Amino acid sequence: MRLPRALMGAVLLGFALIASTDCRADPAQQARATYEAFAAAQNRHDLQAVQDLLLDSPTFLWVSDGKSIWGRAATLQRMGLFQQARIWQVEPELAKAVPVVLNERAAFLHLPLELSLAFSQAEPERLRFLVSVLCVETAQGWRIAALFTTTEKPE
């Protein structure tokens, strides 16, 4: 049995509308993917890729070593200094990452990581941190809007 063209068109339009309604990925998944891309860019020492993942806003905030760094440019300048280290390797413990969804366009991701850092030929220091990262959806895709790091304390 053949469907009339008008009915077939209506059916296809209906399927298209159903398929296009709210095809957004889960904010928790998006925050995790955004952070994974950020960590990978850091490990490649690719500051351009890091920049592309940070929200271009004067209210972007990175709290590091007890200091508040405001804005993407200031953050990249500071990160660039760290990237000059002979060894700079972040190893996020993604299995321990806990997402906190704020809404369909924003989520925090909280996780521990180990940073291997060496500026000289000495053995690298291995530092444990806790990281909370706020990811938001923008017209350009998901971006990091805030990054909070603190030294992990033993329990």
C-alpha positions in Angstrom: 0.0 0.0 0.0 1.4 3.4 -1.0 0.9 6.4 1.2 -0.2 9.6 -0.5 2.7 12.1 -1.0 1.2 14.6 1.5 0.8 12.0 4.2 4.3 10.6 3.5 5.7 14.2 3.7 3.9 14.8 7.0 5.3 11.5 8.4 8.9 12.4 7.4 8.5 15.9 8.8 7.3 14.4 12.1 10.3 12.1 12.3 12.6 15.0 11.6 11.0 17.1 14.3 11.2 14.3 16.8 14.8 13.6 16.0 15.8 17.3 16.3 14.0 18.0 19.6 16.5 18.3 22.4 19.3 16.2 20.9 21.7 17.9 23.4 24.2 15.7 25.1 23.9 15.3 28.8 25.6 18.3 30.6 27.6 15.9 32.8 29.0 14.2 29.7 29.7 17.5 28.1 31.6 18.8 31.1 33.6 15.6 31.2 34.4 15.8 27.5 35.4 19.4 27.8 37.7 18.8 30.7 39.3 15.8 29.0 40.1 17.9 26.0 41.5 20.6 28.3 43.8 18.1 30.1 44.9 16.6 26.8 45.7 20.1 25.4 47.8 20.9 28.6 49.7 17.7 28.2 50.5 18.5 24.6 51.6 22.0 25.7 49.1 23.3 23.2 48.1 26.7 24.6 46.0 27.5 21.5 43.8 24.5 22.2 43.7 25.4 25.9 42.6 29.0 24.9 39.9 27.6 22.6 38.4 25.7 25.6 38.3 28.6 28.0 35.4 31.0 28.0 36.5 34.3 26.5 35.2 36.6 29.3 36.7 38.9 31.9 34.8 37.0 34.5 36.6 33.7 33.6 38.2 32.7 37.0 41.0 30.4 37.7 41.9 29.9 41.4 45.4 28.5 41.7 47.9 28.5 44.6 45.5 30.7 46.6 45.4 33.3 43.8 42.5 34.5 41.8 43.4 34.9 38.1 40.6 36.8 36.2 40.1 36.6 32.5 41.3 34.2 29.8 44.4 36.3 28.8 45.8 36.4 32.3 45.1 32.7 32.7 46.9 31.8 29.5 49.8 34.0 30.5 50.2 32.1 33.8 49.6 28.7 32.2 52.3 29.6 29.6 54.8 30.0 32.4 54.0 26.5 33.8 54.2 25.1 30.3 57.9 26.1 30.1 58.6 23.3 32.6 60.7 20.5 31.3 57.9 18.2 32.5 54.3 19.2 32.9 51.9 16.3 32.9 48.4 16.2 34.4 46.9 12.9 35.1 43.2 13.3 36.0 41.5 10.5 37.8 38.5 10.4 35.6 37.1 7.3 37.3 36.7 9.5 40.4 35.2 12.5 38.6 31.8 13.6 40.0 29.6 15.8 37.9 27.3 18.3 39.4 24.7 19.4 36.8 23.4 23.0 37.3 21.1 23.0 34.3 21.0 21.8 30.7 23.7 24.3 29.8 26.1 24.2 32.8 27.8 21.6 35.0 30.7 21.3 37.4 33.1 18.4 37.3 35.0 17.6 40.5 38.0 15.2 40.4 41.4 14.5 41.8 44.5 14.6 39.7 48.3 14.2 39.9 50.6 16.8 38.4 54.1 15.8 37.5 56.3 18.9 37.3 60.0 19.5 36.8 61.8 22.7 35.8 65.3 21.2 36.0 66.9 17.8 35.3 65.8 16.7 38.8 63.1 14.0 39.2 59.7 15.5 38.7 57.6 16.4 41.7 54.3 14.6 41.9 51.6 16.9 43.3 48.1 15.9 44.2 45.3 18.3 43.5 41.5 18.5 43.7 40.0 20.3 40.7 36.5 21.7 40.2 35.8 23.0 36.7 32.6 24.9 35.7 31.7 24.1 32.1 29.0 26.1 30.2 27.4 25.8 26.8 28.0 28.7 24.5 27.2 29.5 20.9 30.7 28.1 20.1 30.3 24.9 22.1 31.1 23.9 25.6 33.7 26.0 27.4 35.4 26.2 30.8 34.1 29.2 32.6 35.9 28.7 35.9 38.6 26.4 37.3 39.3 25.9 41.0 42.4 23.9 42.1 43.5 23.1 45.6 46.1 20.8 47.1 44.6 17.4 48.0 44.9 16.6 51.7 45.2 13.0 52.9 42.2 11.7 54.7 
